[in-house]
Amino acid sequence: MGDTATAAPTLGLTRPNAALELPQISFAAKDIEFSDWHGDILAVAVTEKDVQPQQQALDSNSKSLFENAVLKKLDGQLGGLLRAAAAEEEFTGKPGQSVVIRVQGQRFKRVALVGFVARSAGCLQGLGESVASLARAAQATSAAILVAAPAVIRQELKLNAAAAIASGAVLGLYEDSRYKSEWKKVHLKQVDLIGLGCGPEVDQKLHHGNHLSTGVMLARDLVNSPANVLTPAALAEEAAKIASTYSDVFTATILDAEKCKELKMGSYLAVAAASETNPPYFIHLCYKPPGGNVKTKLALIGKGITFDSGGYNIKAVPVATIELMKKDMGGAAAVFGAAKVLGQIKPPGVEVHFISAASENMISGTGMRPGDIVTASNGKTIEVDNTDAEGRLTLADALVYACNQGVDKMIKLNGQNRSRFHFHHTIHWIHRLLIWQR
């Protein structure tokens, strides 16, 4: 990157966009009886079908609250403690519900019932997050996840169930503590999955789930960074780090404003014109598979506005929530998170271009005005009716650049891909698409 490697001052912040210490968890798929598992917390995933409604249990004089054979066996082993705790907490197996009890005389110290549904990979990821949260509260170093009725997981989800749960377990421990004086220590080191199969294929899925979570956490780190830290230069540095870390499959091209002028990116540069302190950087990472055999070329283009004031059409408070506009680079965050995942998994047969026209959208005497006409790199002229339409202006030149790479397909992500939910599912969807494209 040459002289672009030095980001602008951080206005008093002593910790720049430093990487967080990611949770280090080992995963294993085991085919054992739950009573043989040894560790801190045995978490049993329960659906509403596994639990008998309490009034129905009372009316029928049933000795068990549970419909499921695994739960009945576990409750019997615990002398009815599980049934009593579930009844007291009015646990019905709904998603979001949980019950945790301490036990004695067992190989495990605690038992947790965790409500969930198995409609999608996202639901299974939520199960992993819930268990991680419970383990964190208990300061557990090890946990096991047992699905009481594995048959509730649809056949098409079963192979990816382990990956989704593992990904959720890591993400459930995520906390951005870079700018906090105190943070919670992560104790969880080992998570075992019981009853979801085992063998090399499942182990590979567990690794994929772990890799996927690191990409999501990178995206969260980026989007949570304040705009005085994550400038266009800093975003370019983060992208360059990915290429450096996975240099066997990645190359990085970072273009400064002068290079962008040579490419006649007038649409993009018009947005950046008002930001003299934090100049723009056009970011292009290229993934080429090991062996070089390419069947499909894709481009992922992410909006990279590191702060969006709206320009002269300034965002009005409170409707526009201008304080959240540090997150307007959410598309770029998801794209570079996906790049990190690919660097670890290295899928064959697909070449992928990760592109973002990073910039701020500020106000100054040099900035674009409503009514200005700018020229994109393909020669098209654009009249700027509203300076807060900066996303389409930067993406216009980014899309032209992507077309010039000779790609077969393009995927565009705007700043709305910035929520916690969207990051996981955007990167998960990108990962699945890229694997499918093989």
N, C-alpha and C positions, 0 to 999 in steps of 0.2 A: 504493500500500500504506500510505500515511500513516506512522504511527510504527512500523510493522512492518519498515521498510527497514533498521533497524539490528540486525544479528544479535548474539547474545550473545557475551561474551568468548571468545577462542580459547585461553585458558589458556597463554599464552606463545608460541603460534605467530605468527610475524611475517608469514606469508603466508596470508591467508584463502583462501576458495575461488575463487582467481583462475583465469581461463581459461588453459589451456595454449596455447602457440603451435602451431597445427596445421600439419602438413606441407602445403606449397604445391606441388602437382605438376600439371603440364600433361599432358594425355593427347591422343593422336592415333592414329587408325586409318589405317594405310597399306597400300596395295596395291603392294608393291615386292618385289623379290628380296632375300633376306637379305644377299646380298653387296653390295648397294647401300646398306645401312644404315650410318650413321656415328654412332658413340657409344662409350660406355665398356664396356657389358656386353650381349652378345647372349645372352638366355636362351631355350633351346629346351625346350619342354614335351614330355616323352617318356613314353609308356606302356610297360608290360611287353611289349606286342605289337610295339613298335618295336625291341626289343633281343633279339638271339639269345642264348640261354643259352650261357655260355662253353664248357662242356664239349661242347655240340653244335657250336659253332664250331670247336673243336679237332678233334673227330672227323671233321668234314666238310672239314677243311683250308681253311675259308673265310677269305678275306682280309679280310672285314669282319665286325665284331661286330653291325652294324646291319641290321635288316630293312627299315628305312624309307628311301625314296629321298632325302628331304631330308637325313637324317643322313649317308647315304653321300656325297652331294654335298658337304656341309660338311666331312666328314672328309677327302675327297679334296683339297679346297681347302686344308686345313690339313696336308697331307702325312702323314696317319695319326695325328696327335697326339691327336685326340679319341678314337679307338679305343683307343689305348694308355692314356690317362688313365682311360677308363671301365673297361677291363680291370683296371688296377691297383687302382682303388677298388671293384671288384666291383659296378659300377653295373648295375642290372637294370631301372630304370624304376619301381621301387616308390615310392608316395607317401612323401615325407619324405627320399628320397635326392637327393643333388645332387653334381655334380662341376664345379669351376671351373678353367679353365686360362688362363694368359696367352698371347697370340698376337702375332706380329709380322708386318708386311707386309700387314695387313688394315686395313679402315676402322674396325674395332672392336678394342678393347684386350683384351677377355676374352670367352670363350665359357663358358656354363654349361649343363649338362644338368640338368633338374629333373624328377624323377619325379612323376607325378600320375595320377589317374583322373578321368573326366569323367561321373560318375554324376549329379551334381547341381550346382546353382548354388553350394552350399557348397564343393564340391570345387574349383570354378574360383576361388572366393574364396581358398581355401587356396593355390592356385597363385600368385595375386597376392601373397599374404603371403610365400611362400617366396622369390619373386624379389626383393621389397623387402628381405628380410633379407640376401640375398646381396649386393645392391647396397649396403646399408648397411655391411656388413663390408668391402667393397672401396672404400668412400668414393666410389662412382660418382655422377656427377651426371646421367647419362642411362642408360636401359636400354630394350631392346626385348624383347618377349615374342612368340615364334614357336611356335605349336603345330605339331609335326612332322607330325601327321596330323589335320587339322581334321575329317575325317569321323567321328572317334571321339566328337565332341560331337553329341549327339542333336539332331534338327531343332528340337524344342520348346525346347531350351536355347540354340540358336545366337544368337538375337536378344539374349538377356540375358547371353550369355557375356562380352561386352565390359564390361558394367556390373559383373558379379561380379568379374572380374579386376581392374578399376580400383579397386573398393571394397577388395579385398584388398591391393592395392599400397599404398594409403594406410594401412590398418589395420596393415600389417606394419611401419610406421615409428612406430607409436604407442608412447610411453613417458610414464608419469606421473612427471614429475620435479619437481613443485611443491615437495616437501618434501625434496629432495635437494640436497646442496651441489655436486654435479657431475652432468652429464648429457651424453649423446652428441649431437653436432651432426648434423642431418640434411642430407646433401648432395644427395640425389636430387631433381631438379627436373623431369625430362622422362621420360615412359614412352610408348613407341610400341607399338601392337599390330599385328602383321603377319599377314596371311592370314586374318583374321576378318571381312573385309568392310570397306567404308568408305562414306561418304556421310552425309547429314543424320540418318538414322534411327539409325545407329551412333553418331554424335557425340552425339545426344541421350541414348542409353543410357550413354555414358561420363560425361556430366554427371550423370545420375541416380545412377550408381555412386559418384561423388565426393560427391554430396549425402548419399547413404545412409551413407557412412562418417563424415561429420561428425556425424550423429545418433548413431551407435554410439559415437563418441569422447566425445560429451557424456555419454551414459549411463555410460561407463566413468569419466569424470572424477567424476561424481556419486557413483557407488558406491564409488570408491576414496577419497573424502574422509573424513577422520576425523570421528567424531560430535561432537567439540568444535568443529568448523568447520562441518560441514553440519548445522545445526540445522533445525527446521521453518521458522524464519524465513528462513534462508539458502536452503533449497529453494524457498520461495515467491519469493524474490528471483530465483533462477535462472529460474523459470517466467515471472516478469514480464518478464525480459530478452528472452525469446523473443517475447512479445507485443509488446514495444517495438520489437524489431528488424524484425519482420514485421507492423507495425501496419496494413498495407493489407488483411490477411486475418485478423488475430488480435485478440481482446480478452481481457483478464484480469480475473477477479474473485477477490479474495483476502479470505476471511472470517476475522476473528479470533474468539477464544473467545466474546466477547459476541454477535457476529452468529450464531454457531453455536447459542448458547443460545436466541436468538430463533427459530431454525428448529427448536428442540427436538431437537437431535442428541445425545441423552443417551447413546447407545451409544458414539459417537466420543469425547465429552468424558469419559466414565468412564475410558477408557484414558489420556487426557492429564492426568487430575486430579493425578497424582503428580509431574508435572514443572512446578514453579513457575518455575524459571530459564529454561527453554525452552518457552514456551507453544505450543499448537497453532495451525496455520493451514490452513484448508481452501482448496485451490487448484483453480481452474476456468479453463482456457483454452478459448476457443471459436474454431474455425476456420470461416470462411465463405468460399466460393470467389469469385474475381473474377467480377463480373457478377451474383452473387446467385442464380443459378438452382440450386436444390437439389432433387435427386431422392431422396436418402437421407440420413438423420440417424443418426450413429453416436456411441457413447460409448466411450472407452477409460479404464478405471479402474485405477489402479496403487496398490498398497500402498506407503505412504510412512512407515514407522516408521524414523526416523533412528537410533534405537538401541533395541534390545529386550533389556532385562534379564530379561524374563519376569515382572516384577512380583513379588508375594509368592510365586508359584510360580517362584522364580528358576531360571534355567537352570543345571543342574549340570555342572561341568567334570569330565572332559574331553568327555563325550558331546555336550554342546550347543554346544561351541566358542563361548563367549560373546563372545570377542574378535572374532568375525566378524559380530556382530550390528549393527555399523555398516552392514552391507550389506542390512539388512532393508527398505530402501527401493528395492530393485532393480526392483520393478514400476513405481514412479513414475519411476525413471530411464529405463526403457525407453519409458514413455509420453511423457515429455518429449523424449526423443531422437527419437521418431517425430514429435512436434509440430514439432521443428526441421526435419526432412526435409520435412514438408508445407509449412512456411513458405517453403522454397526451391523446391519443385516446383510448388506451387499447383494441385493437381488440381481440375478443374471438377466440378460436379454433386453434391458431397458436403459436408455440414456435419458437423464432428467436434468433440466435446466431450472434452477431456482433463482428467481429474479425479483428485485425490489428497487424501485426508484425512491431512495430515502431522502427525506427533506422535512423542513418545518414549513408551516404556513403562517407567516407572521404579518405584521403591519409596519411599514416604513415608507420613506419617500421614494425608495427604489422598487417598492412592491407593485404587483399588478393591480389594476383598478377595474371596477365594473365597467364594461364597455370596451375593454382592450381586446384586440384581435391578435392571437398568437398562432405560430405555425409549427405543427408537429413534424417529426422526423420523416414522415412519409409525404410531406408537402401539403397536407390538409390544413386549412385555416380554421380556427375555432374562435368564436366570439364569446368572451367571458361575461355572461350576464350576472353571475354571482361568484364572488371570490371564494365562497365556502363550498364550491363544487370542485375543490382541488384534487379530490381522489381520482376523478375521471381524467383530469389533465395529466397527472403523473402516470396513471395507468395507460394512457394513450400511447406515450412514447415507450413504455415498458412492453406493451403488446406488440408494437412495431418491431422492437428489438428481438422479442421472442420469435416472431415470424421469420426474422432474418437468420435464426439459428436452424431453420429447416425442420421444425418440429411437426409432428403429426397431429397432436392435440394440445390444447392449452386449458388450464384451470386458473381462474382468477379469484382471489380472496380479498375482500375489502376489509375495512376497519371494524366491521360488525362482528368479525370472527374473533372477538377479544374476550368473550366470557369464559369462565372456568369450564362450563359445559361444552361450549363450542370448540375449545382447544382440543380436548380429548377426542371428541368425535370427528373433528376436522382431520386431525393427524391420523386417527384410526382409519378413517375413510380413505385418506390419501395412501396410507400404507397398504390397505386392501386393494385399492385400485392398481397400485404399482406392481404388487405381487400378481394380480390378475393379468396385467399387461404382458407378463412374461410369455 
